[in-house]
Amino acid sequence: MVKSTQSPLRVSSLKIKDLCLAFRISGRKVFHKEPERCPYCNSDEGFCGIEILGAHNGPLFWECESCLRRLLRFTEKTTIKKVKSTNELYYDLEKMEEDLWLEIPN
């Protein structure tokens, strides 16, 4: 088992600097809609939406499919507020996976 060298992210005292480091966000420009081209590598391969369970219903960040840089979808203040809203949440991912297979598909 490989042990992480990063200290755990303390959501309650989150600052934008911590957020950018923890989630590997490039730059501070906001892209409310998925960009057509990456502002870093100029690729038009598309983006993947990165979601954080409980923070927002939909992507919180955009990740370039080509260079893997992550971009903000919301302002720094809004992003921190949304991430902080997950501070007291607990997810039992193993139980969630078990229950997923018991449900009828949409």
C-alpha positions in Angstrom: 0.0 0.0 0.0 1.4 3.4 -1.0 1.1 6.1 1.6 0.2 9.6 0.4 2.8 12.3 1.2 0.1 15.0 1.1 -1.6 16.0 4.3 -5.4 15.6 4.3 -7.4 18.5 3.0 -9.2 20.3 5.9 -12.4 21.5 4.3 -13.4 23.7 7.2 -10.4 26.0 6.8 -10.2 25.8 3.0 -8.5 28.7 1.1 -8.3 29.1 -2.6 -4.5 28.3 -2.6 -5.3 25.0 -0.8 -8.1 24.3 -3.3 -5.9 24.9 -6.3 -3.2 22.6 -4.9 -5.5 19.8 -3.7 -7.6 19.6 -6.9 -4.7 20.6 -9.3 -6.6 23.6 -10.7 -4.8 25.7 -13.3 -5.4 29.4 -13.3 -8.2 31.4 -11.8 -10.3 32.2 -14.9 -13.9 30.9 -14.7 -15.5 28.8 -17.4 -19.2 28.6 -16.6 -19.8 26.5 -19.7 -17.5 23.8 -21.1 -14.8 25.5 -23.1 -14.5 24.7 -26.8 -10.7 24.7 -26.7 -8.2 24.4 -23.8 -6.6 27.7 -23.0 -3.4 25.9 -22.2 -2.8 23.4 -24.9 -5.3 24.7 -27.5 -6.8 21.2 -27.9 -10.3 20.8 -29.1 -10.6 17.2 -27.8 -13.1 18.2 -25.2 -13.3 18.3 -21.4 -14.5 16.0 -18.7 -16.6 17.4 -15.9 -15.2 16.7 -12.4 -17.9 16.4 -9.7 -17.6 16.3 -5.9 -20.4 14.4 -4.3 -22.6 16.7 -2.3 -20.9 19.9 -3.4 -23.0 20.6 -6.5 -25.4 18.8 -8.8 -23.1 18.7 -11.8 -19.4 19.4 -12.6 -17.4 21.6 -10.2 -14.4 21.7 -12.5 -13.5 21.0 -16.1 -10.5 18.8 -17.0 -9.0 18.9 -20.5 -9.0 15.5 -22.1 -5.6 16.3 -23.8 -3.4 18.0 -21.2 -5.4 17.1 -18.1 -5.4 20.7 -16.7 -8.3 21.5 -14.5 -10.3 24.7 -14.8 -12.7 26.5 -12.5 -16.4 26.4 -13.4 -17.4 28.8 -10.7 -15.7 31.8 -9.0 -13.1 30.9 -6.3 -15.5 32.1 -3.5 -18.4 30.0 -4.9 -16.2 27.0 -5.4 -14.9 27.1 -1.8 -18.4 27.6 -0.5 -19.6 24.5 -2.4 -16.7 22.3 -1.3 -17.1 23.5 2.3 -20.8 22.4 2.2 -19.5 18.8 2.1 -17.6 19.2 5.4 -20.0 17.2 7.5 -21.1 14.6 4.9 -20.2 11.0 5.1 -20.3 8.5 2.2 -20.1 4.8 2.6 -18.9 4.1 -0.9 -18.8 0.3 -0.4 -22.5 0.3 0.6 -23.3 2.7 -2.2 -21.8 0.3 -4.7 -23.6 -2.7 -3.2 -27.0 -0.8 -3.3 -26.4 0.3 -6.9 -26.6 -3.2 -8.2 -29.9 -3.8 -6.3 -31.7 -0.9 -7.9 -33.7 -1.1 -11.1 -32.0 0.8 -14.0 -33.4 4.2 -15.0 
